[in-house]
Amino acid sequence: MRNASQRRIMIIATVGFAVVIFGGLGRLGAVGSTVGVIFSPLARSLHSFGAGIASELGVVGSARNLASDNAKLRKENADLRSALASASAGSTELAAIRKELGLRELSGKRLVPADVISTQPDSYRSFITINRGSSDGLAPGMAVVVDGTLVGTVNQVSSLTSKVLVTTDPTFKVTGQVLAGGSGATGTVRGSIGGGLLMEKIPQDLKISVGDTVITSGLGGNIVKGYSLGTVQLVARADNGVFQSARLSTPVQIGRLQTVFVVAN
């Protein structure tokens, strides 16, 4: 009995569907009008069902388009943030270079920024390794500076990295000049075991005092005049001596160096 009912329902639905199709094509004529009246509720139901499906498909399509647009916007925002970050980093680096150039006369020279990738600070030797090398135009003897202070000189160079001898290393030497009282006293500045700097062979008749600033004199080597070396902490004078000496403190803290600048020819 149930099967018979199901068959009748299927037949009615099939006929109704045929009426909707052929009626839309104008193939039923007068008969179609009569049948159409009979099956009009079914046609309306089918039409509503189809419209509902189309509406659902439209919503799905709109959702897909919206998701695609959102993905594009996210990518554009990410690209914009990346560009802004790069521009910010570039402007920061440029500002640092301008600061160094403003502090020192570097005619005919250029500053190469470099990141410190390793350090070797101990009681006897002081080295740092930077991420610039011969491929960037670096060569042994070039000065390495930061904030107007001499950090050291390039010691060993490979294609992509360089080893820098820091001013506090006992083997480091440079000619320094005292900025005080117009005396312009000069002497040899070298690194000291345990840290700090020692300025030697300063003429005894020239006055130097605690707190005086010592800079590079520009005499000998590739280091230009005017980079800060440190501040006088202690002066040692010898009776009937020819020279005096001074102990200097330097602002360079090897363990805190992050970015330095190489003064390249």
C-alpha positions as CSV (number, residue, x, y, z in Angstrom):
1,M,0.0,0.0,0.0
2,R,2.8,2.3,0.9
3,N,4.6,1.5,-2.4
4,A,1.5,2.4,-4.3
5,S,1.2,5.7,-2.6
6,Q,4.8,6.5,-3.3
7,R,4.4,5.7,-7.0
8,R,1.4,8.0,-7.2
9,I,3.3,10.8,-5.6
10,M,6.2,10.2,-8.0
11,I,3.9,10.2,-11.0
12,I,2.2,13.4,-9.9
13,A,5.5,15.1,-9.3
14,T,6.8,14.0,-12.7
15,V,3.7,15.2,-14.5
16,G,3.8,18.5,-12.6
17,F,7.5,19.0,-13.5
18,A,6.7,18.2,-17.2
19,V,3.9,20.7,-17.1
20,V,6.2,23.4,-15.7
21,I,8.8,22.8,-18.3
22,F,6.6,22.5,-21.4
23,G,4.3,25.2,-20.2
24,G,7.3,27.5,-20.0
25,L,8.1,26.6,-23.6
26,G,4.5,27.2,-24.8
27,R,4.0,23.6,-26.0
28,L,0.8,22.7,-24.1
29,G,-1.7,25.1,-25.7
30,A,-5.2,25.1,-24.2
31,V,-4.6,21.8,-22.5
32,G,-1.6,23.3,-20.9
33,S,-3.8,26.1,-19.4
34,T,-6.1,23.6,-17.8
35,V,-3.4,21.4,-16.5
36,G,-1.4,24.4,-15.5
37,V,-4.3,25.5,-13.2
38,I,-4.3,22.1,-11.6
39,F,-0.6,21.9,-11.1
40,S,0.0,25.6,-10.4
41,P,0.5,25.0,-6.7
42,L,3.1,22.5,-7.5
43,A,4.8,24.8,-10.0
44,R,4.9,27.5,-7.5
45,S,6.5,25.2,-5.0
46,L,9.1,24.1,-7.5
47,H,9.8,27.7,-8.4
48,S,10.2,28.6,-4.8
49,F,12.5,25.6,-4.3
50,G,14.6,26.6,-7.3
51,A,14.8,30.2,-6.2
52,G,15.9,29.0,-2.7
53,I,18.7,26.9,-4.2
54,A,19.8,29.8,-6.4
55,S,19.8,32.1,-3.4
56,E,21.9,29.7,-1.4
57,L,24.3,29.3,-4.3
58,G,24.5,33.1,-4.5
59,V,25.3,33.4,-0.8
60,V,28.0,30.7,-1.1
61,G,29.5,32.5,-4.1
62,S,29.4,35.9,-2.3
63,A,31.1,34.3,0.7
64,R,33.8,32.8,-1.4
65,N,34.4,36.2,-3.1
66,L,34.5,37.9,0.3
67,A,37.0,35.4,1.6
68,S,39.2,35.9,-1.5
69,D,39.0,39.7,-1.1
70,N,39.9,39.4,2.6
71,A,42.9,37.2,1.7
72,K,44.1,39.8,-0.8
73,L,43.7,42.6,1.7
74,R,45.6,40.7,4.3
75,K,48.5,40.1,1.9
76,E,48.5,43.8,0.9
77,N,48.6,44.8,4.5
78,A,51.4,42.4,5.2
79,D,53.4,43.7,2.2
80,L,52.7,47.3,3.4
81,R,53.9,46.6,6.9
82,S,57.0,44.9,5.6
83,A,57.7,47.9,3.3
84,L,57.2,50.3,6.2
85,A,59.5,48.3,8.5
86,S,62.2,48.3,5.8
87,A,61.8,52.0,5.2
88,S,62.0,52.6,9.0
89,A,65.2,50.5,9.3
90,G,66.7,52.3,6.3
91,S,65.9,55.7,7.8
92,T,67.3,54.7,11.2
93,E,70.5,53.5,9.5
94,L,70.7,56.7,7.4
95,A,70.2,58.9,10.5
96,A,73.1,57.0,12.3
97,I,75.4,57.5,9.3
98,R,74.5,61.2,9.2
99,K,75.3,61.5,12.8
100,E,78.7,60.0,12.3
101,L,79.4,62.2,9.3
102,G,78.3,65.2,11.3
103,L,80.8,64.4,14.0
104,R,83.8,63.9,11.9
105,E,85.3,65.2,8.6
106,L,85.3,62.2,6.3
107,S,86.2,63.8,3.0
108,G,86.8,61.0,0.4
109,K,85.6,58.3,2.7
110,R,82.4,56.4,3.3
111,L,80.8,54.7,6.3
112,V,79.9,51.0,6.0
113,P,77.3,49.9,8.7
114,A,77.9,46.5,10.2
115,D,76.3,44.3,12.8
116,V,78.4,42.7,15.5
117,I,77.9,38.9,15.2
118,S,80.3,37.7,17.9
119,T,82.6,39.1,20.6
120,Q,85.7,37.9,22.4
121,P,86.1,40.0,25.6
122,D,88.3,38.6,28.2
123,S,91.2,39.7,30.5
124,Y,93.8,39.5,27.7
125,R,92.3,40.0,24.2
126,S,89.4,42.1,22.8
127,F,87.9,41.3,19.4
128,I,84.6,41.6,17.8
129,T,83.4,40.0,14.5
130,I,81.2,41.9,12.1
131,N,79.1,40.9,9.1
132,R,81.0,42.9,6.5
133,G,84.1,41.8,4.6
134,S,86.2,42.3,1.5
135,S,83.0,42.0,-0.7
136,D,81.9,45.3,1.0
137,G,85.3,47.0,0.3
138,L,86.7,46.4,3.8
139,A,90.5,46.0,4.4
140,P,92.8,45.7,7.4
141,G,93.6,48.9,9.2
142,M,90.3,50.6,8.6
143,A,88.8,52.4,11.6
144,V,85.7,51.1,13.2
145,V,83.6,53.7,15.1
146,V,80.2,54.3,16.8
147,D,78.8,57.5,18.2
148,G,81.9,59.4,17.4
149,T,84.1,57.0,19.4
150,L,86.8,54.8,18.0
151,V,85.9,51.2,18.6
152,G,89.0,49.7,17.0
153,T,90.5,48.8,13.6
154,V,89.8,46.0,11.1
155,N,92.3,43.3,11.7
156,Q,91.4,40.3,9.6
157,V,89.1,40.2,6.6
158,S,87.2,37.4,4.8
159,S,84.7,37.8,2.0
160,L,81.7,38.2,4.2
161,T,83.0,38.9,7.7
162,S,85.8,40.8,9.5
163,K,87.6,40.6,12.8
164,V,88.0,43.9,14.6
165,L,90.8,44.6,17.1
166,V,89.1,46.7,19.8
167,T,91.0,49.7,21.4
168,T,91.1,47.9,24.8
169,D,93.2,45.0,23.4
170,P,96.8,45.2,24.7
171,T,98.2,45.0,21.2
172,F,96.2,48.0,19.9
173,K,98.0,51.3,19.5
174,V,97.1,54.7,18.1
175,T,98.3,58.3,18.5
176,G,96.1,60.3,20.8
177,Q,95.8,64.0,21.5
178,V,94.5,65.7,24.6
179,L,91.8,68.3,24.3
180,A,92.4,70.7,27.1
181,G,94.0,74.1,27.7
182,G,95.2,74.4,24.1
183,S,98.3,72.3,24.9
184,G,97.4,69.7,22.3
185,A,99.6,67.1,24.1
186,T,100.0,63.9,22.1
187,G,101.0,60.4,23.1
188,T,100.7,56.8,22.3
189,V,97.4,55.3,23.4
190,R,97.2,51.5,23.8
191,G,94.9,48.9,25.3
192,S,95.4,47.8,28.8
193,I,95.2,44.2,30.2
194,G,91.9,44.1,32.2
195,G,90.3,46.9,30.2
196,G,90.7,50.6,29.8
197,L,93.4,52.5,27.9
198,L,96.8,53.8,28.7
199,M,98.3,57.0,27.1
200,E,102.1,57.0,27.2
201,K,105.0,59.2,26.1
202,I,103.2,62.5,26.8
203,P,105.8,65.3,27.2
204,Q,106.2,66.1,30.9
205,D,106.0,69.9,30.4
206,L,102.5,69.7,28.8
207,K,99.6,70.0,31.2
208,I,96.9,67.3,31.3
209,S,94.2,66.9,33.9
210,V,91.6,64.3,35.1
211,G,88.5,64.7,33.0
212,D,90.3,65.8,29.8
213,T,89.1,64.2,26.6
214,V,91.5,62.4,24.4
215,I,90.9,62.0,20.7
216,T,92.7,60.4,17.7
217,S,95.4,62.8,16.4
218,G,95.2,61.7,12.8
219,L,99.0,61.0,12.8
220,G,99.9,57.8,11.2
221,G,97.7,55.0,10.0
222,N,94.2,55.2,8.4
223,I,92.5,56.8,11.4
224,V,91.4,60.3,10.8
225,K,91.7,63.0,13.5
226,G,88.9,63.7,16.0
227,Y,87.4,60.4,17.1
228,S,87.0,60.1,20.8
229,L,89.2,57.6,22.6
230,G,88.3,58.2,26.2
231,T,88.6,60.5,29.3
232,V,91.6,60.9,31.5
233,Q,91.0,59.2,34.9
234,L,94.5,59.3,36.4
235,V,97.8,61.2,35.6
236,A,101.2,59.7,36.5
237,R,104.1,62.1,36.5
238,A,107.7,61.1,37.2
239,D,110.1,63.5,38.9
240,N,113.0,64.4,36.6
241,G,111.3,62.4,33.9
242,V,110.9,63.3,30.3
243,F,107.4,61.8,29.8
244,Q,104.2,61.4,31.8
245,S,101.4,59.0,31.3
246,A,97.6,58.8,31.9
247,R,95.0,56.2,32.3
248,L,91.9,56.6,30.3
249,S,88.3,55.3,30.6
250,T,86.6,54.4,27.3
251,P,82.8,54.4,26.7
252,V,83.2,51.3,24.5
253,Q,81.6,48.3,26.1
254,I,82.4,45.4,23.9
255,G,79.6,43.2,25.3
256,R,77.0,45.8,24.3
257,L,78.1,46.6,20.8
258,Q,75.4,45.9,18.2
259,T,76.0,48.1,15.2
260,V,79.2,49.8,14.3
261,F,80.5,51.7,11.3
262,V,83.7,51.0,9.3
263,V,85.4,54.1,7.8
264,A,86.2,52.8,4.3
265,N,88.4,54.6,1.8
